[in-house]
Amino acid sequence: MSLKGVELQIAIPKTFDAGKVAEQLQQQSSVNQANAQAASERQLEKNRETVTKSQNTSETVLEDSKQEREKQERNKREKREKEMKETKHPFKGNLVDFSG
């Protein structure tokens, strides 16, 4: 089974084309793998930031509850002071002695 000159003129360029296609497939697989790795790294970074943000949120909630407690204590203190001012002393200021 020998090849004639005309058949070789067609077969040789097709061999080069087939080689180029095979090389492109190999490069495409490496490019796909690199893209998958980059996407994985982006997702990992996003997950890290999400965890950090949720930790900051929990700290904010703690600060808010602390501020709320301080506000309640301040209100109680002001209320006590107001009651102390309004409370009348049992004998001071009730009687005026004009006989004097």
Secondary structure, 3 states (H helix, E strand, C coil): CCCCHHHHHHHHHHHHHHHHHHHHHHHHHHHHHHHHHHHHHHHHHHHHHHHHHHHHHHHHHHHHHHHHHHHHHHHHHHHHHHHHHHCCCCCCCCCCCCCC
